[in-house]
Each structure stands twice: as structure tokens, then as C-alpha cells.
Amino acid sequence: MPLSPTATRELLEQLEHFPNKKLGQNFLVDGNIVRKSIELAELGADSCVVEIGPGLGTLTKAILNSGASLWAVERDACLAKHLRIHFSDELNGISTMNERRLTKQTILQLIEGDCLDHPRAGLPAATAATGYRIVANLPYAVSTPWMEAVIAGELPERMVLMLQKEAADRYVAPHGTKTFGAISIFLQSVFEVHSKHLVSAQCFHPAPKVDSVLLRLDRRTDAIRFSLAARECIRRIFTQRRKQLGALCKNDS
């Protein structure tokens, strides 16, 4: 279960940490949303999961309780320190008996850094290639550049993302609408929208000024990814809508 709003405030006071608006630090305090996130992710003991911005560790704990192995990246130094202390057993390795041999298995790996530098939280390429999932509460400021970085690499089988409603609307926007843009094309070419659920601002501490959306995206079997040149051309089309397509797509030379 996640911390209640009161317990969250008390823990933040104990850590002498004030939520950073620039980093989009709004901590989930609703147990139903945590359960829904894990349910949508459909995790098991053989799952490899990436979490972006674990914060106080609410989703982190739920992911680990599913038996999955987890790679996480946290930018805030204070919160990263808290996570290292709170999940020290999982970071250092859990002792297990396997075929009468005592072994230690590390089920949590944590990077202190920027998710734009580590979009898959250090998940090894070989592990990513065998299949992985992403579960994350994404800050608005990094959601689109992070999403583009994920799309450019080894694609996850599934993503369960908490996003500000504005970002989620752009990602799943149908063509011909005002919110349809370059990121809509990039994302919908590789992922199908399985489900989306509106999440009230009151499910977070501190409560943001806007509602959020819990979004599940499944990798398409017919995924299409664009070259760098094509992506740049598509971006220009949407940032310079009044220009003719031929002028936008031709080489600058």
C-alpha cells in the first residue's frame, strides 16, 4: 500500500525534502491507482521492469512485490539516498536456496541520474532484447523527450505510464485533431493504446493543478520506426504548418 497523504508529508519532513515542482514531484498516495498500475502491467516473477522516477518508492515496492526484477533511475539525490536505505536488501541481493546452493540475487538496480541520459535505467541491451516492461509516473517536462528516446531504442513489450492529461491526450490523439502532432505519429506507429484511465489530482501529494491519465501502451506487432531524417521532417511539418510539404521535406542543401 502507498503512504497516506499524512504519512507522505511526515516522511518528506523527516527527509527534510520539499517536493520540487521543476522535477514534477507529485507523490502517489492512492492505493487503488497503485494496484491498477500493477494489474495493467501484468507482472510476474520472470518480468524485467524499468521504473522512471521512483521517488519515495510506492510503485517500486509494488513492482518488487510482484516478483519482478527492477531497474530504476532517480534524479533527486535525497530521494535516491532514501531508496538505497529503504530497499537495501533488494539492492544488495536476496539470499535464495537453489538446487541446494545458497545464492544471492540482486532484484533492484538503481541509478542516480537523469532519465533522459538513462531512458531504460541502465537495463542491459541483452536483457532488453529478451523483453521488458516500463512502469512509471512521468514528470510532464521530460515525458516527450524521454518517450522519443525509448522509441529510438529496444522497444518495451508494454508501458504503463502515469502522465499529465495534456501529454496523454497528445500521445493518443487521432489524426485531424488539434492535439495530433509529431509525437502522436511516433508513438502510435510502434504502440497500441490498450486502455486509459483518468486519475484525479487528489491522488497525489502535493496535488497538481491538473488531472492525470494512467495509460497502458502495448508494442505493435507491425511496429514502424522512422529514421532520424524522417523524424526531423515530421517535426518541421507540425511546427511550420503553413508551409508546403515539398519545401519542408527537401534537403536544406
C-alpha positions as CSV (number, residue, x, y, z in Angstrom):
1,M,0.0,0.0,0.0
2,P,1.2,3.5,-0.7
3,L,1.8,6.0,2.0
4,S,-1.3,8.1,3.0
5,P,-1.1,11.8,2.4
6,T,-0.3,12.4,6.1
7,A,2.4,9.7,6.2
8,T,3.8,11.1,3.0
9,R,4.1,14.6,4.4
10,E,5.7,13.2,7.6
11,L,8.3,11.2,5.6
12,L,9.1,14.2,3.5
13,E,9.6,16.2,6.7
14,Q,11.8,13.5,8.1
15,L,13.9,13.5,5.0
16,E,13.9,17.4,5.1
17,H,12.8,17.2,1.5
18,F,10.4,19.7,-0.2
19,P,8.7,18.5,-3.4
20,N,10.4,20.0,-6.4
21,K,7.9,21.5,-8.9
22,K,10.6,21.7,-11.6
23,L,11.1,17.9,-11.3
24,G,7.4,17.3,-11.3
25,Q,7.5,15.7,-7.8
26,N,3.9,14.7,-7.1
27,F,3.8,11.5,-5.0
28,L,1.1,8.9,-5.5
29,V,-1.0,8.4,-2.3
30,D,-3.9,6.3,-3.7
31,G,-3.7,2.5,-3.2
32,N,-6.3,1.8,-5.9
33,I,-4.1,3.5,-8.6
34,V,-1.1,1.6,-7.5
35,R,-3.0,-1.7,-7.7
36,K,-4.4,-0.7,-11.1
37,S,-0.9,0.1,-12.4
38,I,0.4,-3.3,-11.4
39,E,-2.7,-5.0,-12.8
40,L,-2.3,-3.3,-16.2
41,A,1.4,-4.1,-16.3
42,E,0.7,-7.9,-15.7
43,L,4.0,-8.6,-14.0
44,G,5.4,-11.9,-12.9
45,A,8.5,-13.5,-11.4
46,D,10.2,-13.5,-14.8
47,S,9.4,-9.9,-15.6
48,C,12.1,-7.3,-16.2
49,V,10.8,-3.8,-15.4
50,V,12.1,-0.3,-15.8
51,E,10.8,2.5,-13.5
52,I,11.4,6.2,-14.1
53,G,11.5,8.5,-11.0
54,P,10.6,6.0,-8.2
55,G,10.5,8.9,-5.7
56,L,9.5,7.6,-2.3
57,G,9.3,4.0,-3.6
58,T,5.5,3.5,-3.7
59,L,5.4,1.9,-7.2
60,T,8.9,0.4,-6.6
61,K,7.6,-1.7,-3.6
62,A,4.5,-2.9,-5.6
63,I,6.7,-3.9,-8.6
64,L,9.1,-5.8,-6.4
65,N,6.2,-7.5,-4.5
66,S,5.1,-8.9,-7.9
67,G,8.4,-10.8,-8.0
68,A,9.8,-8.8,-11.0
69,S,13.4,-7.6,-11.3
70,L,13.6,-3.9,-11.5
71,W,15.9,-1.2,-12.9
72,A,15.1,2.3,-11.7
73,V,16.5,5.8,-12.3
74,E,16.0,8.7,-9.8
75,R,17.4,12.2,-10.4
76,D,16.8,13.6,-6.9
77,A,19.8,12.9,-4.7
78,C,17.8,13.0,-1.5
79,L,15.2,10.5,-2.8
80,A,17.9,8.3,-4.3
81,K,19.5,8.1,-0.8
82,H,16.2,7.2,0.8
83,L,15.6,4.5,-1.8
84,R,19.1,3.0,-1.2
85,I,18.4,2.8,2.5
86,H,14.7,1.6,2.2
87,F,15.5,-1.1,-0.4
88,S,19.0,-2.1,0.8
89,D,18.1,-5.8,0.9
90,E,16.9,-5.8,-2.7
91,L,19.8,-3.7,-3.9
92,N,22.4,-5.8,-2.1
93,G,20.9,-9.1,-3.1
94,I,18.4,-11.6,-1.6
95,S,19.7,-14.9,-0.4
96,T,17.9,-17.8,-2.0
97,M,18.3,-21.6,-2.0
98,N,18.6,-23.0,-5.5
99,E,19.4,-26.7,-6.1
100,R,20.8,-26.9,-2.5
101,R,23.1,-23.9,-3.2
102,L,22.8,-20.6,-1.4
103,T,22.9,-17.8,-3.9
104,K,22.4,-14.0,-3.8
105,Q,20.1,-12.4,-6.4
106,T,20.0,-8.6,-6.9
107,I,16.5,-7.8,-7.8
108,L,16.7,-4.0,-7.8
109,Q,19.3,-1.8,-9.5
110,L,19.1,1.9,-9.0
111,I,20.8,4.7,-11.0
112,E,21.1,8.2,-9.5
113,G,20.8,10.4,-12.6
114,D,18.6,11.9,-15.3
115,C,16.1,9.6,-17.2
116,L,17.0,11.4,-20.4
117,D,20.5,10.1,-20.0
118,H,19.3,6.7,-18.9
119,P,15.9,6.2,-20.6
120,R,15.9,2.5,-19.7
121,A,17.5,3.0,-16.3
122,G,20.7,1.1,-17.2
123,L,18.8,-2.1,-18.3
124,P,21.4,-4.1,-20.3
125,A,20.8,-4.3,-24.0
126,A,20.9,-8.1,-23.9
127,T,18.2,-8.1,-21.2
128,A,16.1,-5.6,-23.0
129,A,16.2,-7.7,-26.2
130,T,14.6,-10.6,-24.3
131,G,11.6,-8.4,-23.4
132,Y,10.9,-5.8,-20.7
133,R,8.2,-3.5,-19.4
134,I,8.1,0.1,-18.2
135,V,6.0,1.3,-15.3
136,A,6.5,5.0,-14.5
137,N,5.0,8.2,-13.1
138,L,6.4,10.6,-15.6
139,P,7.0,14.3,-14.9
140,Y,5.5,16.4,-17.7
141,A,8.7,18.3,-18.6
142,V,10.6,15.1,-19.6
143,S,7.7,12.9,-20.8
144,T,8.0,13.6,-24.6
145,P,11.9,13.7,-24.9
146,W,12.0,10.5,-22.8
147,M,9.4,8.9,-24.9
148,E,11.3,9.6,-28.1
149,A,14.5,8.2,-26.5
150,V,12.6,4.9,-25.7
151,I,11.1,4.7,-29.1
152,A,14.6,5.1,-30.7
153,G,15.9,2.0,-28.8
154,E,14.9,-1.5,-28.0
155,L,11.1,-1.3,-27.6
156,P,9.4,-2.5,-24.4
157,E,6.6,-5.0,-24.7
158,R,4.3,-2.8,-22.6
159,M,4.3,0.6,-20.9
160,V,2.1,1.6,-18.0
161,L,2.5,5.3,-17.6
162,M,1.1,8.0,-15.3
163,L,1.0,11.2,-17.3
164,Q,-0.4,14.6,-17.1
165,K,-3.7,14.6,-19.1
166,E,-2.3,17.1,-21.6
167,A,0.6,14.8,-22.5
168,A,-1.6,11.7,-22.7
169,D,-4.0,13.5,-25.0
170,R,-1.2,14.3,-27.4
171,Y,0.1,10.8,-27.4
172,V,-3.2,9.1,-28.2
173,A,-4.7,11.9,-30.3
174,P,-6.5,10.8,-33.6
175,H,-5.2,12.4,-36.8
176,G,-7.1,15.6,-37.8
177,T,-7.4,16.8,-34.2
178,K,-5.7,19.9,-32.8
179,T,-3.7,17.8,-30.3
180,F,-2.4,15.4,-33.0
181,G,1.3,16.1,-33.6
182,A,4.7,14.5,-34.3
183,I,4.9,12.6,-31.0
184,S,1.4,11.2,-31.8
185,I,2.8,9.7,-35.1
186,F,6.0,8.4,-33.5
187,L,4.2,6.7,-30.6
188,Q,1.2,5.3,-32.4
189,S,3.5,3.8,-35.1
190,V,5.0,1.5,-32.5
191,F,2.4,1.2,-29.7
192,E,-1.3,0.4,-29.5
193,V,-3.4,2.1,-26.8
194,H,-4.8,-0.7,-24.7
195,S,-6.5,1.5,-22.0
196,K,-6.5,4.9,-20.4
197,H,-7.9,5.9,-17.0
198,L,-8.5,9.4,-15.7
199,V,-6.7,10.0,-12.4
200,S,-7.8,12.8,-10.1
201,A,-5.2,15.3,-8.9
202,Q,-6.3,14.4,-5.3
203,C,-4.5,11.0,-5.8
204,F,-1.2,12.8,-5.4
205,H,0.7,14.8,-2.8
206,P,1.1,17.6,-3.3
207,A,-2.0,17.7,-5.6
208,P,-1.1,19.1,-9.1
209,K,-3.3,21.7,-10.7
210,V,-4.3,19.2,-13.5
211,D,-5.7,15.7,-13.7
212,S,-3.5,12.8,-14.9
213,V,-4.1,9.7,-17.0
214,L,-3.0,6.2,-16.4
215,L,-2.1,4.9,-19.9
216,R,-1.3,1.3,-21.0
217,L,0.6,1.0,-24.3
218,D,1.3,-2.4,-25.9
219,R,4.0,-2.8,-28.6
220,R,2.6,-3.3,-32.1
221,T,3.4,-6.5,-33.9
222,D,3.7,-4.3,-37.1
223,A,5.8,-1.5,-35.4
224,I,7.2,1.1,-37.8
225,R,10.0,3.4,-36.7
226,F,11.2,6.4,-38.6
227,S,14.8,7.4,-39.5
228,L,16.3,10.5,-37.8
229,A,15.8,12.4,-41.1
230,A,12.2,11.4,-41.3
231,R,11.5,12.3,-37.7
232,E,13.0,15.8,-38.2
233,C,10.9,16.3,-41.3
234,I,7.7,15.3,-39.5
235,R,8.6,17.7,-36.6
236,R,9.0,20.6,-39.1
237,I,5.7,19.7,-40.7
238,F,3.9,20.3,-37.4
239,T,5.9,23.3,-36.3
240,Q,5.6,25.1,-39.7
241,R,2.1,24.0,-40.7
242,R,1.5,26.7,-43.3
243,K,4.5,25.8,-45.4
244,Q,4.2,23.4,-48.4
245,L,5.3,19.8,-47.7
246,G,7.7,19.8,-50.6
247,A,9.6,22.8,-49.1
248,L,9.7,21.2,-45.7
249,C,10.9,17.8,-46.7
250,K,13.6,18.7,-49.2
251,N,17.2,18.7,-48.1
252,D,18.4,22.0,-46.7
253,S,21.3,21.8,-49.2
